[in-house]
Amino acid sequence: MLLFYASFGDGHRQVAHAIQDVLQQEYRAEVSLVDPFRQTSRALAAFNEWVYETLTAYAPFLYGWSYNWTRRLSPQHVLWKLLATLSRRATWAKVLAHQPDIVVQLFPDHALAKYPPTLISRPVIVTALTDYALHSRWFHANVDLYLMPTDDIVLEAARFQTAGSKVVVSGIPIRDQFSVCRLDSDAPQGAIVISAGGRGVFPNLSFVLTALLEQFTDRHIAVLCGRNDKMREKVQEIAQSDGSGRLSAVSFTDDVASYVQRASFVVAKAGGISVSECLSAGAPMLFYKPQPGQEYHNAKVVAHLGAGQIAEGRREFLSVLKRFKGESLVDMSKAAIAIAHPDAAVRAARAIVQTWEWTTRKEQLARRDL
């Protein structure tokens, strides 16, 4: 199997490893992880990643506009064909070199909407959506199986699918640490957690921390700063100024579950993987100024399903904090657990293998009839 991902943030790589672990352990599959963008041209990939990070950090409205403008385009649109040229060379090279039985795409890309001319046999192609928001770029005519995050998205996705493709609601695969309870850690029980993602990007941090310290005088506040050392230093300065000992900065850690599973609620970054981890932990989410684009749409889905709320500005944030007390948190936690798929990696791996087995049997029967 080949698992294709992209290095735009940490999320796609985490999903790739989650699926890889199950495929190797449970099915003894030979799995290779490939970032076709970086392998086609490291310089071009680095430039694309820089553009993405710069736009989302300094011009999020522009990124959001481009996302919203393209999200309902036809899967056959010429734009997707043009963008596929950025990854096709490495994608085709890997497919030809490995001759895989299965290819799993963890990033929206149309490189395999066409097959290499010298391909010996057609692999089963699987697309695993890593957001709760739907975008047409995830879809192309050669996909055999779509792995969807929720039941609600299936009906909306039908407009983009081609006849014969299967759909399985697996959830978004997340790290194994979220499939088991980890409440034996040193992370404070009932703390409020601020999750800034791997890059450690969060808007109006000083305002948010001050508001939380004032509204929740009996709670510890843990800020997961990712790899952002400047953010960690800023949190430490605010903690020292506050002097209550209730605020702590957490450097990049792989053990996110220890914090999220113990949280009263999470002021969350609305990436698909972060949302899935909170859902699996039964942690209510508060999204403050969610990033335009897929993150904003992810936040809207979570709010619609009753597992979190959105605050677009400072006044609304303060208003939502007053509601994040008492029974409302209990109800949101129950809603989160109801739609969570902590075993998503297992579900995804099973669906991938079953689709390959079904396709193989169908081809064998077809050859026998001939």
Summary of the structure (lengths in Angstrom):
residues: 370
radius of gyration: 21.3
end to end distance: 28.5
largest distance: 79.3
contacts: 1224
relative contact order: 0.13
helix: 49%
strand: 14%
